[in-house]
């Protein structure tokens, strides 16, 4: 079975292969183009659905692959699922695109022009038209076909160069004339035609080709001829002997003797990064100018591995060699390498004799740019410290590709030189498993799956950590992986240290901090001990005690150094291992007073801002005394308060935990209070219970008994809401006992109300009525009209549920008499208050028109409620209306 992709898609087989769906033919073609390499499912989805895959794309892909396997029906072609995508295995010799690549690569290794031209001519004959001409969309053509089309143009250019070198300039004139007529403005073809004409004794025609090209470029594109074409024009005018055939052959042979190949070996344990490799393929497509791409990320995140893996996969694109230099920007080996040292190494690699090298940097850089200007070379600048270190190493001309890796974001490289940027993040769990499997072998990884899962979790997708652990485990095959997992669990950062500084994660991260200012190092360390998984700018400013402007500058410096990740809306986070190192730095380099002051500031910020948010959520709730923080986040309205609480919820919980650990009991209690309305609105019962359990522990250490009353009462309500009746009653009784000893009787009334709600929830209405009656009796002597109205409502409801409708009618808010209506409440009810006095959609009674004379003061819906003789499923929640089967099925008509 053979596959033809260089033109209309064709399959040559002994029997018919029926693949009717175009999308399935595209899927097979994509897998064939990437034969032997995993293609991520997300990438396949983008390619096959033109960047707009449906929500069921995974299911559709599985169906397409299943049908392809059945249609092909050959053991020689296997489509497997691997990690996060599909890979097709077959003999590359059966795919014309791979045969073409192989032949072009073979031609580059040939030194004789005749042999090279022969191989390239055969390779170009494989082309029957554009890649996948009959099925590929523009999306696939742009992302996959473009690489082959570029290689095709390169092969054609090399074949013409080989024919010129072999002395076939006369035969080429007709072909080149046709090529230039079909592609006017193509300077390479114009240059080849000028050389062919010049060597054929037609100097005037050669100069005319230049004039035509210059006119076309100026008229259609507004451009001047490139430097290469201009130099050739000048040489033809001077009849430079270098254009004669024998001299050119000697020059090419001399250049071939100094072909640099400096790439280090391809990383053997490299795995994953399919999306990043695809991005490199997309952005590193050769164009009309030097392509520069900076791979940025934290130390140990795998930047060099990715650069080398991509370079080795595409080495055939750079026939004139590859240059590589480690610039030691963040290295334990010493200070950053100067551009002078790096350029001198490049000049040596390019075969420049020492006496020809200028002494000053500018002269060396100019010579270097001249030597690589017309070459297809890959230049890898690894571990760069700054844009200034990189700039002198950028080549001239238009055919080189430059890969830069750095922990710094190198914003200047993007702004001044138009570089692309690719920021690396941690590996996924599947990719981390693949790294361990590549290094340790599938048998050992499968046999100790639980330990491997723990290692993956502990390393958190950090390639250096994974590589370090995998290397140790590989050198000690007799030790179970569970021992390495246990060491990592117990010592974390210490377990990732190594005698080799380049392989030690603490050492690598320490060199990232080396370029920071004292203020930036302080911010980095304090961020390591801040509560929660991320932090906003106002909280960070409070933590470090700086103005928002200075705090933002420090955070941006850390983000530029790849020690911090910036997210939307001025929020920042750290990778887990980077944060562990920051915590280590905080405890090693900062005094206890400095750490405590930072935590105090941020917890005061969180507490006061949360309290402010709660006042917006429940403005009529009784208040507590909270000391204003030095800074807090202004909240304008209810939606803003809800958004802030939602965003900061994890940080507030973590802050309460830190306060409890440090014995800051007032903060623990205040945060529980400030989060109660938010938890109630969200129905977050577990967190509501947890914060009040912590508050109860803290209240035992506070002198104010009200803190213990609140803690028991709200903890009781939280237990009741979870259905833990005995625990709820126990805490509420303790709250009542404490409230009876307090001079402010409102605490008793509020606790009675909570008991009414809790007993009613369990269905014991007599007990609930008992507490409602006590509350009402107590409130008669207090000037608390809102709570008196709530107590009347409680008593009326309890009586109604007990069947005593006359008593209920006497207590409900609609009865005659000067009973004050409950005050409005933003939440709709107070914590634990039954939702009974009116439905949410009904306006307060005071806003309705007066009743006609003789009308029953109890409205019809409530009369209907009082006549009901059966209970609702759970008190006091209103029963949801039943829907008929026809409503549920969406069909109109009677059931």
C-alpha positions in Angstrom: 0.0 0.0 0.0 1.4 3.4 -1.0 0.1 6.9 -0.3 0.5 10.0 -2.5 0.1 13.3 -0.8 2.1 15.6 -3.1 -0.9 16.5 -5.2 -4.4 15.0 -5.2 -4.7 12.4 -2.3 -4.2 8.9 -3.7 -3.9 5.4 -2.2 -2.3 2.6 -4.2 -3.3 -0.8 -2.9 -3.9 -4.4 -4.1 -7.7 -3.9 -3.5 -10.0 -1.0 -3.4 -9.8 1.3 -0.3 -13.1 3.1 0.2 -12.9 6.3 2.3 -15.9 8.4 1.2 -15.9 11.1 3.8 -13.6 14.1 3.0 -12.8 14.7 6.7 -11.7 11.2 7.2 -9.4 11.4 4.2 -8.0 14.6 5.6 -7.5 12.9 9.0 -5.6 10.0 7.3 -3.5 12.5 5.3 -2.5 14.5 8.4 -1.5 11.4 10.2 0.5 10.2 7.2 2.3 13.6 7.0 3.3 13.2 10.6 4.0 9.5 10.3 5.6 8.1 13.5 4.9 11.3 15.5 1.9 11.8 17.8 -0.6 14.4 16.7 -2.5 15.9 19.6 -6.2 15.4 19.5 -6.7 19.2 20.0 -4.5 19.9 17.0 -6.4 17.4 14.8 -9.6 19.0 15.9 -8.4 22.5 14.8 -7.1 21.2 11.5 -10.1 19.1 10.5 -12.8 21.7 11.6 -10.9 24.8 10.5 -10.3 26.0 14.1 -13.9 25.7 15.2 -14.3 22.1 16.4 -17.8 21.1 17.8 -18.3 20.2 21.5 -18.4 16.5 20.6 -15.1 16.6 18.7 -13.5 13.8 20.8 -16.3 11.4 20.0 -16.2 12.3 16.3 -12.5 11.8 16.2 -12.8 8.3 17.7 -15.5 7.5 15.2 -13.4 8.7 12.2 -10.3 6.8 13.4 -12.4 3.6 13.9 -13.8 3.8 10.3 -10.3 4.5 9.0 -8.9 1.4 10.6 -11.7 -0.7 9.1 -11.3 0.9 5.6 -7.5 0.4 5.5 -7.6 -3.1 6.7 -3.9 -3.6 6.6 -1.4 -4.7 9.3 1.2 -2.5 7.7 -0.7 0.6 8.7 -1.5 1.0 12.4 -3.2 4.0 14.0 -2.7 4.1 17.8 -3.8 6.3 20.6 -0.8 7.7 22.5 -0.8 10.0 25.5 -3.1 12.8 24.2 -3.4 12.1 20.5 -3.0 9.7 17.6 0.0 8.3 15.9 0.2 6.4 12.6 2.9 3.7 12.1 3.8 2.5 8.6 6.9 2.3 6.4 7.9 5.9 5.5 9.0 4.6 2.1 5.3 4.1 1.2 4.5 7.9 1.7 5.7 10.1 -1.1 6.1 13.2 1.2 8.5 11.3 3.4 10.4 9.9 0.4 10.7 13.5 -0.9 12.1 14.7 2.4 14.6 11.8 2.5 15.8 12.5 -1.0 16.2 16.2 -0.3 18.2 15.4 2.8 20.4 12.9 0.9 21.1 15.5 -1.8 22.4 17.9 0.9 25.1 15.4 1.8 26.3 15.0 -1.8 29.3 17.1 -2.9 29.3 16.5 -6.6 26.9 18.8 -8.5 25.8 16.2 -11.0 24.9 13.7 -8.3 23.0 16.3 -6.3 21.1 17.6 -9.3 20.1 14.0 -10.3 18.7 13.2 -6.8 16.8 16.5 -6.5 15.4 16.1 -10.0 14.0 12.7 -9.1 12.6 14.2 -5.8 10.8 17.0 -7.6 9.2 14.6 -10.0 7.2 13.2 -7.1 5.1 16.4 -7.1 1.8 16.2 -9.0 0.4 19.5 -7.7 -0.2 21.3 -4.4 -0.2 19.2 -1.2 -3.6 17.3 -0.9 -4.9 19.4 -3.7 -8.3 17.8 -3.8 -9.2 17.6 -0.1 -7.1 20.0 2.0 -8.8 23.2 3.3 -6.9 26.4 3.6 -6.5 25.6 7.3 -4.6 22.4 6.6 -2.7 23.8 3.7 -1.4 26.8 5.7 -0.3 24.6 8.7 1.0 21.4 7.1 1.3 21.9 3.4 3.3 25.1 3.7 6.3 23.3 5.2 6.4 20.9 2.2 5.9 23.7 -0.3 8.8 25.6 1.2 10.9 22.4 1.0 9.9 22.0 -2.6 11.0 25.6 -3.4 14.3 24.9 -1.6 14.8 21.7 -3.5 14.2 23.5 -6.8 16.6 26.3 -5.8 19.3 23.7 -4.9 18.8 21.7 -8.1 19.2 24.8 -10.2 22.3 25.8 -8.2 23.7 22.2 -8.7 23.0 22.4 -12.5 24.8 25.8 -12.6 27.7 24.4 -10.7 27.8 21.4 -13.1 28.1 23.8 -16.1 24.5 23.4 -17.5 23.9 27.1 -17.6 22.8 27.2 -21.2 20.2 24.4 -20.6 18.8 26.4 -17.7 18.0 29.6 -19.5 14.7 28.5 -20.9 13.5 26.9 -17.6 14.5 29.9 -15.6 12.8 32.3 -18.0 9.6 30.4 -17.6 9.9 30.3 -13.8 10.6 34.0 -13.6 7.6 34.8 -15.9 5.3 32.7 -13.7 6.7 34.3 -10.5 7.9 37.8 -11.3 9.8 39.4 -8.5 11.4 36.1 -7.3 14.9 37.3 -6.7 16.5 33.9 -6.4 15.3 32.9 -9.9 16.3 36.2 -11.2 19.8 35.7 -9.8 20.1 32.2 -11.3 19.0 33.5 -14.7 21.5 36.4 -14.6 24.3 33.9 -13.8 23.2 31.5 -16.5 23.1 34.4 -19.1 26.4 35.8 -18.0 28.2 32.5 -18.3 26.6 32.1 -21.7 28.2 35.3 -22.8 25.0 37.4 -22.6 26.1 40.1 -20.2 23.6 42.6 -21.5 20.7 40.2 -21.2 21.8 39.5 -17.6 21.7 43.2 -16.8 18.3 43.5 -18.4 16.9 40.8 -16.1 18.1 42.9 -13.2 16.4 46.0 -14.6 13.2 44.1 -15.1 13.3 42.7 -11.6 14.0 46.1 -10.1 11.1 47.7 -12.0 8.6 44.9 -11.0 9.7 45.1 -7.3 9.3 48.9 -7.2 6.1 49.0 -9.2 4.2 46.1 -7.5 5.7 46.0 -4.0 7.4 49.3 -3.5 10.7 47.6 -2.8 14.3 47.7 -4.0 16.2 44.6 -5.0 17.8 42.7 -2.1 21.5 42.9 -1.2 22.3 39.6 -2.9 20.8 40.7 -6.2 22.5 44.1 -6.0 25.9 42.5 -5.3 25.4 40.1 -8.3 24.5 43.1 -10.5 27.7 44.9 -9.5 29.8 41.8 -10.1 28.3 41.4 -13.6 29.1 45.1 -14.3 32.7 44.5 -13.2 32.9 41.1 -15.0 34.1 39.8 -11.6 36.0 36.5 -12.2 34.2 35.0 -9.2 31.2 34.5 -11.5 33.2 32.2 -13.8 32.4 28.5 -13.3 35.8 27.2 -12.1 36.2 29.8 -9.4 32.6 29.2 -8.1 33.2 25.5 -7.8 36.4 26.1 -5.8 34.6 28.6 -3.5 31.7 26.1 -2.8 34.1 23.4 -2.0 36.0 25.6 0.4 32.8 26.7 2.1 31.7 23.0 2.4 34.9 22.3 4.3 33.7 24.7 7.2 30.1 23.5 7.5 29.3 23.9 11.3 27.1 21.4 13.0 27.2 22.5 16.7 23.8 21.2 17.9 24.1 19.1 21.1 22.4 15.7 21.0 18.7 15.5 20.9 17.3 15.0 24.5 16.4 11.3 24.8 13.8 11.6 27.5 11.9 14.4 25.7 8.2 13.8 25.6 5.0 15.8 25.0 5.0 19.5 24.0 3.0 18.7 20.9 1.3 22.1 21.0 4.5 24.0 21.5 6.2 22.1 18.7 3.3 22.9 16.4 3.6 26.6 17.4 7.3 26.5 16.5 6.5 24.9 13.2 4.0 27.6 12.5 6.1 30.6 13.6 9.4 29.4 12.4 8.2 29.1 8.8 10.9 30.6 6.6 9.9 34.0 5.2 11.4 37.1 3.7 13.4 38.1 6.8 15.3 36.5 9.6 13.0 34.5 11.8 13.7 35.0 15.6 11.8 33.1 18.3 12.4 33.4 22.0 11.4 30.5 24.2 10.9 31.9 27.7 10.1 30.2 31.0 11.3 29.4 34.5 14.6 27.7 35.0 14.2 24.0 34.6 11.0 24.2 32.7 12.5 22.6 29.6 13.3 25.4 27.2 16.6 24.0 25.9 15.0 20.5 25.5 12.3 22.0 23.4 14.7 24.0 21.3 16.9 21.0 20.6 14.1 18.6 20.0 12.6 21.0 17.4 16.0 21.7 15.8 16.9 18.0 15.3 13.5 17.4 13.8 14.1 20.1 11.2 17.8 20.0 10.7 17.3 19.3 7.0 15.9 22.8 6.6 19.4 24.2 7.4 21.8 22.8 4.8 24.5 25.4 5.6 24.9 24.3 9.2 23.8 25.0 12.7 25.5 27.2 15.3 24.9 26.8 19.1 26.2 28.7 22.1 25.3 28.6 25.8 25.4 32.2 26.9 25.4 31.3 30.6 22.8 34.0 31.3 21.7 32.2 34.5 24.4 29.6 35.1 26.4 28.4 38.1 29.4 28.1 35.7 30.1 31.8 36.0 28.9 35.2 34.7 27.1 35.6 31.5 29.1 35.1 28.3 29.9 38.4 26.5 28.9 38.8 22.9 32.5 39.1 21.9 33.3 35.7 23.2 30.3 34.2 21.5 30.9 35.8 18.1 34.6 34.7 18.2 33.4 31.1 18.7 31.0 31.5 15.8 33.7 32.9 13.5 36.0 30.0 14.4 33.2 27.5 13.6 32.7 29.3 10.2 36.4 28.7 9.3 37.6 32.3 9.5 41.4 32.5 9.9 42.5 34.3 13.1 44.3 37.1 11.3 41.1 38.1 9.5 39.1 38.6 12.7 38.8 42.3 13.6 39.8 43.2 17.2 36.6 45.2 18.1 33.1 43.8 18.7 31.5 45.9 15.9 33.9 44.6 13.3 33.5 41.0 14.5 29.7 41.3 14.4 29.8 42.8 10.8 32.1 40.0 9.6 29.8 37.4 11.2 26.7 38.8 9.6 28.4 38.9 6.2 29.4 35.3 6.4 25.9 34.0 7.3 23.9 36.5 5.2 23.3 34.2 2.3 23.2 30.9 4.2 20.3 28.8 5.4 21.5 28.3 9.0 20.0 27.7 12.4 21.5 29.7 15.2 20.6 28.6 18.8 21.3 31.1 21.5 20.7 29.2 24.7 20.3 30.6 28.2 20.4 34.3 27.3 20.4 36.9 30.0 19.2 40.0 28.2 18.3 41.5 24.8 21.6 43.4 24.7 23.5 40.0 25.0 21.6 38.6 22.1 21.4 41.5 19.6 25.0 41.4 18.3 24.5 37.6 17.6 21.5 38.1 15.3 22.5 37.4 11.7 22.1 39.6 8.6 20.5 38.5 5.4 17.1 36.8 5.0 17.6 33.1 5.2 18.7 32.3 8.8 16.5 31.1 11.7 17.4 32.0 15.3 16.1 30.2 18.4 16.7 32.0 21.8 16.0 30.5 25.2 15.9 32.6 28.3 14.3 32.9 31.7 13.8 36.5 31.0 10.9 37.6 28.8 13.3 39.5 26.5 10.6 42.1 25.7 13.3 44.2 23.9 13.9 41.4 21.5 10.2 41.5 20.5 10.0 45.2 20.3 13.2 46.0 18.5 13.7 43.0 16.4 10.2 41.7 15.8 10.9 38.4 17.5 8.1 35.9 18.3 7.8 34.7 21.8 6.7 31.3 23.2 6.3 31.0 27.0 6.6 27.5 28.4 4.5 26.2 31.3 4.5 23.0 33.2 4.0 19.6 31.5 0.6 17.9 31.8 0.2 14.7 33.8 0.2 12.6 30.6 3.4 14.3 29.4 5.0 13.8 32.8 4.2 10.1 32.7 5.7 10.0 29.2 9.0 11.5 30.5 9.3 8.9 33.2 8.3 6.1 30.7 10.9 7.2 28.2 13.6 7.2 30.9 12.6 4.2 33.0 10.9 2.0 30.5 7.2 1.1 30.3 7.6 -2.1 32.4 8.9 -0.4 35.5 6.4 2.5 35.2 3.5 0.2 34.7 4.5 -2.1 37.6 4.7 0.8 40.1 1.8 2.9 38.8 0.9 4.3 42.3 4.4 5.5 43.0 4.6 7.0 39.5 1.4 8.9 40.0 2.8 10.3 43.3 6.0 11.3 41.6 4.1 13.1 38.8 2.0 14.9 41.4 5.0 16.0 43.5 7.0 17.2 40.5 4.0 19.2 39.3 5.0 19.0 35.6 8.5 20.5 36.1 10.8 18.8 33.6 14.0 19.4 35.6 12.4 17.8 38.7 11.1 14.9 36.6 14.5 14.4 34.9 16.4 14.5 38.2 14.1 11.9 39.8 14.1 9.7 36.7 17.9 9.9 36.4 18.3 8.8 40.0 15.8 6.0 39.6 17.5 4.8 36.4 20.9 4.6 38.1 19.4 2.7 41.0 17.1 0.1 39.4 17.1 -2.1 42.5 15.2 0.6 44.5 11.4 0.8 44.2 10.0 4.0 42.9 8.0 4.3 46.1 11.2 5.2 47.9 11.9 8.1 45.6 8.2 9.2 46.0 8.5 9.0 49.8 11.7 11.1 49.8 10.1 13.7 47.6 7.0 13.8 49.8 9.0 14.3 53.0 11.7 16.7 51.8 10.3 18.2 48.6 12.9 21.0 47.7 15.8 19.2 49.4 15.0 16.0 47.5 15.4 18.0 44.2 18.9 19.3 45.1 21.9 17.7 43.4 25.7 18.0 43.6 25.7 19.2 39.9 24.4 22.8 40.1 22.9 22.6 36.6 20.8 19.6 37.7 19.8 21.0 41.1 16.4 22.7 41.1 17.2 25.0 44.1 20.5 26.0 42.5 18.8 26.7 39.1 16.1 28.9 40.8 18.7 30.7 42.9 20.4 31.9 39.8 17.1 33.2 38.5 17.0 35.4 41.7 20.5 36.6 41.2 19.6 39.4 38.9 16.8 40.7 41.2 17.0 43.9 43.3 16.8 43.7 47.1 13.2 44.9 46.9 12.2 42.3 44.2 13.8 39.5 46.3 11.8 40.6 49.3 8.6 40.5 47.2 9.5 37.1 45.8 10.1 35.7 49.3 6.9 37.1 50.8 4.8 35.8 47.9 6.0 32.3 48.9 4.3 32.6 52.3 1.2 34.5 51.1 -2.1 32.6 51.7 -3.9 31.0 48.8 -3.0 29.8 45.3 -2.8 33.3 43.7 -2.8 37.0 44.6 -4.2 40.2 43.2 -2.3 43.5 43.0 -4.0 45.2 46.0 -3.3 42.2 48.2 0.3 42.0 47.0 0.8 45.6 47.8 -0.5 45.1 51.3 1.7 42.0 51.8 4.9 43.7 50.9 4.0 47.2 52.3 4.5 49.0 49.0 2.4 51.4 47.0 0.4 49.7 44.2 2.7 51.3 41.6 5.9 50.0 43.2 4.3 46.6 43.9 3.2 46.3 40.2 6.8 47.1 39.1 8.2 44.4 41.3 5.7 41.8 40.2 6.4 42.6 36.5 10.1 42.1 37.2 9.4 38.7 38.7 7.1 37.8 35.8 9.8 38.9 33.3 12.3 36.6 35.2 9.8 33.7 34.8 9.4 33.4 38.6 5.8 34.5 38.5 2.9 34.0 36.1 0.7 36.9 35.3 -3.0 36.3 34.7 -5.9 38.5 33.7 -7.1 41.3 36.0 -3.8 41.9 37.7 -3.6 38.5 39.3 -0.4 36.5 39.8 0.5 32.9 40.6 3.6 30.8 41.1 4.4 27.2 40.0 4.2 24.9 43.0 8.0 24.2 43.0 8.9 27.8 42.5 6.7 28.7 45.4 8.3 26.1 47.6 11.6 27.7 46.8 10.3 31.1 47.5 9.0 29.8 50.9 12.5 28.4 51.6 14.0 31.8 50.7 11.5 33.6 53.1 12.5 31.4 56.0 16.2 31.5 55.2 16.7 35.2 54.4 13.9 37.1 56.2 13.5 37.6 59.9 10.5 36.3 61.7 9.4 39.9 62.3 9.5 40.7 58.6 7.5 37.5 57.7 4.9 38.2 60.5 4.5 41.8 59.5 3.8 40.8 55.9 1.2 38.2 56.9 -0.4 40.6 59.3 -0.8 43.2 56.6 -2.3 40.9 54.0 -4.7 39.2 56.5 -5.8 42.7 57.7 -6.4 43.5 54.0 -8.4 40.4 53.4 -10.4 40.6 56.6 -11.5 44.2 56.2 -12.2 44.0 52.5 -14.3 40.8 53.2 -16.1 42.6 56.0 -16.8 45.5 53.6 -18.2 43.0 51.0 -20.4 41.4 53.6 -21.9 44.8 54.5 -22.9 45.2 50.8 -24.4 41.7 50.7 -26.3 42.1 54.0 -26.5 45.8 55.0 -29.1 45.2 57.7 -27.2 42.4 59.4 -25.8 43.2 62.8 -22.3 44.5 62.6 -19.1 43.6 64.4 -16.0 45.7 65.2 -13.3 45.2 62.6 -10.2 47.3 62.7 -9.8 49.1 59.3 -6.7 47.8 57.4 -4.0 50.1 56.1 -5.2 49.3 52.6 -8.3 47.6 51.3 -9.9 47.0 48.0 -12.7 49.5 47.3 -16.0 47.7 46.5 -18.6 49.9 44.8 -21.8 47.7 44.8 -23.2 44.3 45.4 -22.0 42.7 42.1 -18.5 44.0 42.7 -18.6 42.5 46.3 -19.8 39.1 45.0 -17.1 39.1 42.3 -14.4 39.9 44.8 -15.5 37.3 47.3 -15.7 34.7 44.5 -12.2 35.5 43.2 -10.6 35.6 46.6 -12.5 32.8 48.3 -9.6 30.3 48.3 -7.2 33.0 49.6 -9.7 33.9 52.4 -9.9 30.3 53.6 -6.2 29.9 53.4 -5.8 33.2 55.3 -8.1 32.0 58.1 -6.0 28.8 58.3 -2.7 30.8 58.6 -4.3 33.0 61.3 -5.4 29.9 63.3 -1.9 28.4 63.0 -0.3 31.6 64.3 -2.9 32.2 67.1 -4.4 35.3 65.6 -7.8 34.4 67.0 -9.6 37.7 66.2 -8.8 37.4 62.5 -10.1 33.8 62.5 -13.4 34.9 64.1 -13.8 38.0 61.9 -13.2 36.1 58.7 -15.8 33.5 59.6 -18.3 36.3 60.2 -17.4 38.0 57.0 -17.9 34.9 54.9 -21.2 33.7 56.3 -23.5 35.6 54.1 -21.5 34.7 51.0 -21.5 31.0 51.9 -25.2 31.1 52.6 -25.9 32.7 49.2 -23.8 30.1 47.4 -25.2 27.2 49.4 -21.6 26.4 50.3 -22.4 24.4 53.5 -19.2 22.6 54.0 -17.0 25.7 53.9 -19.6 27.5 56.1 -19.2 24.7 58.7 -15.4 24.7 58.4 -14.9 28.4 59.0 -17.2 28.4 62.0 -15.5 25.4 63.5 -12.2 27.3 63.3 -13.9 30.4 64.8 -15.2 28.3 67.7 -11.7 27.1 68.5 -10.4 30.7 68.3 -13.3 32.1 70.4 -12.1 30.1 73.4 -9.0 32.4 73.4 -10.9 35.6 73.0 -12.0 37.7 76.0 -15.4 38.8 74.5 -18.1 36.1 75.2 -20.0 37.4 72.2 -17.5 35.7 70.0 -18.3 32.3 71.6 -22.1 33.0 71.4 -21.7 33.8 67.7 -19.5 30.8 67.0 -21.9 28.3 68.7 -25.0 29.8 67.1 -23.6 29.9 63.5 -22.0 26.5 63.9 -25.3 25.2 65.1 -27.0 26.7 62.0 -24.3 25.2 59.8 -24.8 21.7 61.2 -28.6 22.1 60.9 -28.3 23.0 57.2 -26.3 19.8 56.7 -28.9 17.8 58.5 -26.8 17.0 61.6 -29.7 17.8 64.0 -28.1 16.6 67.3 -24.9 18.6 66.7 -26.9 21.6 65.8 -29.1 21.5 68.9 -26.0 21.0 71.1 -24.2 24.1 69.8 -27.4 26.2 69.9 -28.0 25.2 73.5 -24.5 26.3 74.4 -25.1 29.6 72.5 -28.3 30.1 74.5 -26.6 29.3 77.8 -23.9 31.9 77.1 -26.4 34.4 75.8 -28.5 34.1 79.0 -25.4 35.3 80.9 -24.9 38.3 78.6 -26.5 41.7 79.4 -27.6 42.3 75.8 -30.8 40.2 75.5 -30.9 40.4 71.7 -28.4 37.5 71.6 -30.9 35.3 73.4 -33.6 36.3 70.9 -31.4 35.5 68.0 -30.5 32.2 69.4 -34.2 31.4 70.0 -34.8 32.2 66.4 -32.1 29.8 65.3 -33.6 27.1 67.6 -37.0 27.7 66.0 -35.6 27.1 62.6 -33.5 24.0 63.6 -36.4 22.3 65.5 -38.8 23.1 62.7 -36.4 21.7 60.1 -36.5 18.4 62.0 -40.3 18.4 62.1 -40.7 19.0 65.9 -43.0 22.0 65.7 -44.0 22.0 69.4 -40.4 22.5 70.4 -40.0 25.1 67.7 -43.2 26.9 69.0 -41.8 26.8 72.5 -38.7 28.8 71.4 -40.7 31.1 69.2 -42.9 32.0 72.2 -39.9 32.6 74.4 -38.4 34.8 71.8 -41.6 36.8 71.4 -41.9 37.2 75.2 -38.4 38.4 75.5 -38.6 40.8 72.6 -41.8 42.5 73.9 -39.6 44.4 76.3 -36.9 45.3 73.8 -37.0 48.0 71.2 -36.3 45.6 68.3 -39.2 45.9 65.9 -37.5 43.9 63.1 -36.7 40.9 65.4 -40.2 41.1 67.0 -41.8 40.8 63.5 -39.6 37.8 62.8 -40.6 36.2 66.1 -44.3 36.8 65.2 -43.7 35.2 61.9 -41.9 32.2 63.6 -44.8 31.7 66.0 -47.4 31.9 63.3 -45.6 29.4 61.1 -45.0 26.9 63.9 -48.7 27.1 64.9 -49.8 26.6 61.4 -47.6 23.5 61.0 -48.9 22.2 64.3 -52.5 22.5 63.1 -53.4 25.5 65.4 -54.6 27.8 62.6 -56.3 30.3 64.9 -53.1 30.9 66.7 -51.3 31.1 63.4 -53.7 33.6 62.1 -53.2 35.7 65.2 -49.4 35.8 64.8 -49.0 36.1 61.0 -47.9 39.6 59.9 -51.2 40.3 58.1 -53.2 40.3 61.3 -54.9 43.6 62.5 -52.9 45.6 65.0 -49.9 47.8 65.1 -47.3 45.0 64.5 -44.3 46.5 62.6 -43.4 44.9 59.3 -39.9 43.3 59.1 -37.2 45.6 57.9 -36.0 44.8 54.4 -33.0 42.6 54.0 -30.7 42.4 51.0 -30.3 38.6 51.3 -34.1 38.1 51.5 -33.8 36.7 55.1 -31.5 36.7 58.0 -29.3 33.6 58.6 -31.7 30.9 59.7 -34.9 33.0 59.1 -37.8 31.0 57.5 -38.8 32.2 54.1 -42.5 32.7 55.1 -43.6 36.2 55.5 -44.0 36.7 51.7 -42.8 35.1 48.5 -39.8 36.9 46.9 -41.9 38.2 44.0 -44.6 39.7 46.3 -44.1 43.4 47.5 -44.2 44.2 51.2 -47.7 44.5 52.7 -47.1 48.2 53.4 -46.8 48.9 49.7 -50.1 47.2 48.7 -53.5 49.0 48.6 -55.6 48.9 51.8 -58.1 46.0 52.3 -61.8 46.7 51.6 -64.1 46.8 54.6 -65.0 43.4 55.9 -62.2 41.7 53.9 -60.4 38.8 55.6 -56.9 40.2 56.6 -55.3 36.8 55.6 -54.8 36.8 51.8 -56.2 33.9 49.8 -52.9 32.1 49.3 -52.3 32.1 53.0 -55.9 30.9 53.7 -55.2 28.1 51.3 -52.0 27.3 53.2 -53.8 27.2 56.6 -56.4 24.8 55.3 -53.8 22.3 54.2 -53.8 19.3 56.4 -50.5 17.7 55.3 -46.9 18.7 55.7 -44.4 19.8 53.1 -41.5 17.5 52.3 -39.0 19.5 54.3 -39.7 22.5 56.4 -39.4 25.5 55.8 -38.5 25.3 52.1 -41.4 26.0 49.8 -42.5 23.1 47.7 -41.7 23.3 44.0 -44.7 23.1 41.6 -45.2 19.7 40.0 -44.8 19.5 36.2 -46.9 17.1 34.1 -45.2 14.5 32.0 -46.1 16.6 28.9 -44.2 19.6 30.4 -41.1 17.6 31.2 -41.0 16.1 27.7 -41.6 19.5 26.1 -44.8 18.4 24.4 -47.9 20.6 24.6 -51.2 19.2 25.5 -52.8 17.4 28.3 -51.0 14.6 30.2 
